[in-house]
Amino acid sequence: MVQCEMCGAETSSPKTIKVEGAKLDVCSNCTDFGTEVRQTSSSSTSTKYSTGSSSSSSNSGGQSAGSGGTSSSSSSSSSSSSSSQRRTDMFDDMDQLAPDYDDLVRSAREDKGLSQSDLANELNEKSSLIRKIERGDTLPSDRVQSKLERFLEIDLSAEGSSGDDSEWSGGSSSGSYTLGDVVKRKD
């Protein structure tokens, strides 16, 4: 049995649909949320992508169409990712912005007795940017964040943000999450 990537229900015959450019394997109840992806035959795939002889290209072309890449690289990446805990990426090293960054900037600016335009002049930024940051309409870039932290003597990084992720109690009993665990539908 396979889990539906939309709602998490167990299904024996998942259908592949495309939702906002992403291909998902879903149950029959969730197929209405996207357009069904038709699998192309291996002969049309092999002639489209092959450069070698027809006997060897139909075999490799079929594997390429079925796995989304070369069979050796996709099988090795799937086995290595399942054996390790979790792959690290560039976002693991990034600091998260505090959820109340707008209030922190506003209160620190007011404590120094500065107007929004005065702060903008000190930081060599536009006053409209400071206004949007204090309203919470935009996130400060890393450069602007460091300027604000240095000049206002505040820390805008979120403390303990990784603890919030571990306290989340969604997901199935198998420990894997689906789109249905995170998304709230507006029916």
Order of alpha helices (4+ residues) and beta strands (2+ residues): beta-beta-beta-beta-beta-alpha-alpha-alpha-alpha-alpha-alpha-alpha-alpha-alpha
